[in-house]
Amino acid sequence: MQASPLSKISLERREFLVKRDDLFDPFLSGNKYRKLHVLLNTPQNRYKKIISYGGTQSNAMLAIAAMCKQKKWKFVYYTKPVSSVQKEQTFGNFHQAKLLGMEHIELDTTLYKDYIASLDVIKEEDTYIIDQGGADESARQGLEVLAQEILAQDCGVTSLATPSGTGTTALFLALALPEYKVYTTPCIGDVAYLKEQMLSLANIPSNLIILEPTKKYHFAKLYPEFLAMYQKTKTAGVEFDLLYAPAMWLALLAQTEEKILYIHSGGVSGNESMLARYSQKFSR
């Protein structure tokens, strides 16, 4: 596949470049496309089943479902109990993943952690397990491909930015590009949690800069400033996701000054359900 293109946007009288990884595929795009690079290039007969787990708004869940449909692999996804309202929705990542063939299995909240921990023990030889959010050493190769694209495009900046869930993308990108500053901010948990997730994969390099959010944000909760930032960037010419990107943009605008290349992490397929939640909450 060809390298993703670059776009320019202006925000608060600053110009940013955007690496358009969101344009690869409606469902299999952004950092999830990069993290799944190894599996996408794995022969189809190597596996029969892929297992993963996490939340039902997960962009990784949808990307894995799209990949498994392409590869003709069975995809089993474990979650904690899901509300009847979400099960009946005909839009959003959860609905789309099921349309792509995902088998969804709910686990009782009290059993969830122990069952997930046992997956490696009970899996079959032709089964591959992807940790929540795609946090896996195998993701490194895909991020190294991204790093080579950035070097080849030579866009004249030495600072990059990408939001973090587990921090996998930011970590491996910083390791692959020691001559660049790589900014990130935690979107799930706090800085301490983010560092813990990163350290489970590799030592954190000095060129990886974690920007502390100005306030504590809870993942997938609705915030007026997130919606406002989403609308601002969309008006500027690029649509970003509503779960991760707003926190990153708020941090960049408040805590940096130089020209930055923002790595678009995809996930815009989930915006339909998020916008419906915002509309419902703020119309009351």
C-alpha positions as CSV (number, residue, x, y, z in Angstrom):
1,M,0.0,0.0,0.0
2,Q,1.2,3.5,-0.8
3,A,2.3,5.9,2.0
4,S,-0.5,8.0,3.4
5,P,-0.6,11.6,2.2
6,L,-0.1,14.8,4.2
7,S,-2.6,17.6,4.8
8,K,-2.2,21.1,6.2
9,I,-4.6,22.6,8.8
10,S,-4.6,25.9,10.6
11,L,-5.7,26.1,14.3
12,E,-5.4,29.3,16.5
13,R,-3.1,30.9,13.9
14,R,-0.8,28.0,13.9
15,E,-0.1,25.6,10.9
16,F,0.0,21.9,11.5
17,L,0.7,19.0,9.2
18,V,-1.4,15.9,9.4
19,K,-0.3,12.4,8.3
20,R,-3.5,11.0,6.8
21,D,-3.5,7.4,8.1
22,D,-7.3,7.7,8.3
23,L,-7.5,7.4,4.5
24,F,-6.4,3.8,4.2
25,D,-9.8,2.2,4.8
26,P,-13.1,3.2,6.4
27,F,-12.6,0.6,9.2
28,L,-9.0,-0.6,9.0
29,S,-7.1,2.7,9.3
30,G,-4.9,4.9,11.5
31,N,-2.7,3.5,14.2
32,K,-4.7,0.2,14.1
33,Y,-3.6,-0.4,10.5
34,R,0.0,0.2,11.6
35,K,-0.3,-2.1,14.7
36,L,-1.9,-4.9,12.6
37,H,0.8,-4.7,9.9
38,V,2.4,-8.1,10.8
39,L,-1.0,-9.9,10.8
40,L,-2.1,-8.2,7.6
41,N,1.0,-9.7,6.0
42,T,0.7,-13.1,7.6
43,P,-0.4,-15.9,5.2
44,Q,-4.1,-16.7,5.5
45,N,-3.5,-20.3,6.4
46,R,-1.4,-19.5,9.4
47,Y,-4.4,-18.8,11.7
48,K,-8.1,-19.7,11.9
49,K,-9.1,-17.6,14.8
50,I,-8.2,-14.2,16.3
51,I,-9.2,-13.4,19.9
52,S,-9.2,-9.9,21.5
53,Y,-11.0,-8.1,24.3
54,G,-11.9,-4.6,25.6
55,G,-14.6,-2.0,25.2
56,T,-17.4,-1.9,22.7
57,Q,-16.5,1.6,21.4
58,S,-13.0,0.3,20.6
59,N,-11.5,1.3,17.3
60,A,-9.1,-1.7,17.5
61,M,-12.1,-4.0,17.7
62,L,-13.5,-2.7,14.5
63,A,-10.1,-2.8,12.7
64,I,-9.5,-6.4,13.8
65,A,-13.0,-7.3,12.6
66,A,-12.3,-5.8,9.2
67,M,-8.9,-7.5,9.0
68,C,-10.5,-10.9,9.9
69,K,-13.1,-10.5,7.2
70,Q,-10.4,-9.9,4.7
71,K,-8.3,-12.9,5.9
72,K,-11.3,-15.2,6.4
73,W,-10.4,-15.7,10.0
74,K,-12.9,-16.1,12.8
75,F,-12.9,-13.2,15.2
76,V,-14.0,-13.6,18.8
77,Y,-14.2,-10.5,21.1
78,Y,-14.8,-10.5,24.8
79,T,-16.3,-7.7,26.8
80,K,-17.9,-7.0,30.1
81,P,-21.7,-6.9,30.0
82,V,-23.2,-4.6,27.3
83,S,-26.4,-2.6,27.8
84,S,-29.5,-3.6,25.8
85,V,-29.6,-0.1,24.3
86,Q,-26.1,-0.6,22.7
87,K,-27.0,-4.1,21.5
88,E,-29.9,-2.7,19.6
89,Q,-28.1,0.3,18.0
90,T,-27.7,0.1,14.2
91,F,-24.7,2.4,14.0
92,G,-21.3,2.7,15.7
93,N,-18.2,0.5,16.0
94,F,-19.9,-2.3,17.9
95,H,-22.7,-2.6,15.3
96,Q,-20.2,-2.4,12.3
97,A,-17.9,-5.0,13.9
98,K,-20.8,-7.5,14.2
99,L,-21.8,-6.9,10.6
100,L,-18.2,-7.8,9.6
101,G,-18.6,-11.1,11.4
102,M,-17.3,-10.5,14.9
103,E,-18.5,-13.1,17.5
104,H,-19.2,-11.2,20.7
105,I,-19.0,-12.9,24.1
106,E,-20.0,-11.1,27.3
107,L,-18.3,-12.0,30.6
108,D,-19.5,-11.3,34.0
109,T,-17.7,-8.3,35.5
110,T,-16.4,-10.4,38.4
111,L,-15.0,-13.1,36.1
112,Y,-13.7,-10.8,33.3
113,K,-10.1,-10.2,34.5
114,D,-9.3,-13.8,35.4
115,Y,-10.8,-15.2,32.2
116,I,-8.8,-12.8,30.1
117,A,-5.7,-13.8,31.9
118,S,-6.4,-17.4,31.1
119,L,-6.7,-16.9,27.3
120,D,-3.1,-17.6,26.6
121,V,-3.3,-21.0,28.4
122,I,-6.4,-22.2,26.7
123,K,-5.9,-21.0,23.2
124,E,-5.4,-23.4,20.3
125,E,-2.3,-23.5,18.0
126,D,-4.1,-21.8,15.1
127,T,-5.3,-19.0,17.3
128,Y,-3.7,-15.6,17.8
129,I,-4.5,-13.2,20.8
130,I,-4.4,-9.5,20.3
131,D,-4.2,-7.6,23.6
132,Q,-6.6,-4.8,24.3
133,G,-6.0,-1.8,22.0
134,G,-3.4,-3.7,20.0
135,A,-0.7,-3.3,22.6
136,D,1.7,-5.9,21.4
137,E,5.4,-6.1,20.5
138,S,4.4,-7.2,17.0
139,A,3.0,-3.7,16.5
140,R,6.6,-2.4,16.4
141,Q,7.2,-3.4,12.8
142,G,4.2,-1.5,11.5
143,L,5.3,1.6,13.4
144,E,8.8,1.3,11.9
145,V,7.1,1.3,8.4
146,L,5.3,4.5,9.4
147,A,8.7,6.0,10.6
148,Q,10.3,5.2,7.2
149,E,7.4,7.0,5.4
150,I,7.8,10.1,7.6
151,L,11.5,10.2,6.8
152,A,10.9,9.7,3.1
153,Q,8.3,12.4,2.9
154,D,10.8,14.9,4.6
155,C,8.1,17.5,5.4
156,G,10.5,19.8,7.2
157,V,9.3,19.3,10.8
158,T,11.1,17.5,13.7
159,S,8.2,17.2,16.1
160,L,5.4,14.6,15.9
161,A,2.2,14.1,17.9
162,T,-0.1,11.2,18.4
163,P,-2.6,10.5,21.3
164,S,-2.2,7.5,23.5
165,G,-4.4,4.8,24.9
166,T,-1.8,2.1,25.7
167,G,1.0,4.3,24.3
168,T,2.1,1.6,21.8
169,T,2.1,3.9,18.8
170,A,3.9,6.8,20.5
171,L,6.5,4.5,22.1
172,F,7.5,2.6,19.0
173,L,7.4,5.7,16.8
174,A,9.8,7.5,19.2
175,L,12.1,4.5,19.3
176,A,12.1,4.4,15.5
177,L,12.7,8.1,15.1
178,P,15.2,9.2,17.8
179,E,16.0,12.4,15.9
180,Y,12.3,13.6,16.3
181,K,10.4,14.8,19.4
182,V,7.3,12.7,19.8
183,Y,4.5,14.3,21.8
184,T,1.6,12.3,23.3
185,T,-1.0,12.6,26.1
186,P,-2.9,10.0,28.0
187,C,-6.5,9.5,26.9
188,I,-7.1,6.4,29.1
189,G,-6.0,6.8,32.7
190,D,-3.3,9.2,33.8
191,V,0.4,9.7,33.0
192,A,1.5,7.1,35.6
193,Y,-0.8,4.5,33.9
194,L,0.5,5.4,30.5
195,K,4.1,5.0,31.5
196,E,3.3,1.6,33.1
197,Q,1.7,0.4,29.8
198,M,4.7,1.6,27.8
199,L,7.3,0.1,30.1
200,S,5.6,-3.3,29.7
201,L,6.8,-3.1,26.1
202,A,10.1,-1.2,26.2
203,N,12.0,1.5,28.0
204,I,10.7,5.0,27.4
205,P,13.1,7.1,25.3
206,S,14.1,10.6,26.1
207,N,12.6,12.0,22.9
208,L,9.1,10.8,23.9
209,I,7.4,13.7,25.7
210,I,4.1,13.1,27.6
211,L,2.0,16.2,27.9
212,E,-0.1,16.3,31.1
213,P,-3.8,17.0,30.5
214,T,-5.0,20.3,32.0
215,K,-7.7,18.3,33.9
216,K,-8.6,14.7,34.5
217,Y,-10.6,13.2,31.7
218,H,-12.4,9.9,31.8
219,F,-12.3,7.8,28.7
220,A,-15.4,7.9,26.5
221,K,-17.1,10.5,28.8
222,L,-18.6,13.5,27.2
223,Y,-16.9,16.9,27.5
224,P,-18.1,20.2,25.8
225,E,-14.4,21.2,25.1
226,F,-13.9,17.9,23.3
227,L,-16.9,18.5,21.0
228,A,-15.8,22.1,20.4
229,M,-12.3,20.9,19.5
230,Y,-13.8,18.2,17.1
231,Q,-15.8,20.9,15.4
232,K,-12.8,23.3,15.2
233,T,-10.6,20.7,13.5
234,K,-13.3,19.6,11.2
235,T,-14.0,23.2,10.1
236,A,-10.2,23.5,9.5
237,G,-10.5,20.7,7.0
238,V,-9.9,17.3,8.7
239,E,-12.2,15.1,10.7
240,F,-10.7,13.4,13.8
241,D,-12.1,11.0,16.3
242,L,-14.0,12.2,19.3
243,L,-12.3,9.8,21.8
244,Y,-8.6,10.5,21.6
245,A,-7.9,13.4,19.3
246,P,-9.5,16.3,21.2
247,A,-7.3,15.7,24.3
248,M,-4.2,15.6,22.1
249,W,-5.1,18.8,20.3
250,L,-6.0,20.6,23.5
251,A,-2.6,19.7,25.0
252,L,-0.7,20.6,21.8
253,L,-2.3,24.1,21.5
254,A,-1.7,24.8,25.2
255,Q,1.8,23.4,25.7
256,T,3.7,23.5,22.4
257,E,4.8,26.3,20.0
258,E,6.7,24.7,17.1
259,K,5.3,23.3,13.8
260,I,4.1,19.7,14.4
261,L,3.2,16.7,12.2
262,Y,0.1,15.1,13.8
263,I,-0.3,11.4,13.1
264,H,-4.0,10.8,12.4
265,S,-4.9,7.7,14.4
266,G,-8.2,7.1,12.5
267,G,-11.2,6.0,14.4
268,V,-13.7,8.4,12.8
269,S,-16.1,5.5,12.2
270,G,-17.0,5.7,15.8
271,N,-18.0,9.4,15.6
272,E,-21.6,8.7,14.5
273,S,-22.4,7.0,17.9
274,M,-20.4,9.6,19.8
275,L,-22.2,12.5,18.1
276,A,-25.5,10.9,18.9
277,R,-24.5,10.7,22.6
278,Y,-23.4,14.4,22.5
279,S,-26.6,15.4,20.8
280,Q,-28.7,13.6,23.4
281,K,-26.9,15.0,26.4
282,F,-26.6,18.6,25.4
283,S,-30.1,18.8,23.9
284,R,-31.6,18.2,27.4
